[in-house]
Amino acid sequence: MTRSLKKGPYVDPKLLKKIEGKKPDQAGVVKTWARRSQVSPEMVGFTFGVHNGRQHLEVFVTEEMVGHRLGEFAPTKTFRRHGGKMQKELEQKQRDSEVAAAKAAKVSADAKS
């Protein structure tokens, strides 16, 4: 759901206060927990440490990011892999191909000697 146009974009006041009067190269990494804040034009060039629930991920703000939310650039979940029978078969095929490649490399090395 988008925010009403009459209300304007939401930017956390504490976050604006942290970057107010500073230059991007002076500020360093600005840590924030305000994932819901929209990126405003004043933020371009700054590096923010956006909290993802476990750590602060560094996000360098560019012009293309204006209007998006800071949380979009710091994912909260890490994809491990899909599970199930099909995944096990794919992993087994990959292991078999690695073993075959290792055997072929060994045979070619023995042939050169």
Sequence and secondary structure as in RCSB ss.txt:
>XXXX:A:sequence
MTRSLKKGPYVDPKLLKKIEGKKPDQAGVVKTWARRSQVSPEMVGFTFGVHNGRQHLEVFVTEEMVGHRLGEFAP
TKTFRRHGGKMQKELEQKQRDSEVAAAKAAKVSADAKS
>XXXX:A:secstr
    TTT     HHHHHHHTT  HHHH EEEE  TT B  GGGTT EEEEE SSSEEEEE  GGGTTSBGGGGS 
S       SHHHHHHHHHHHHHHHHHHHHHHHHHHHH 
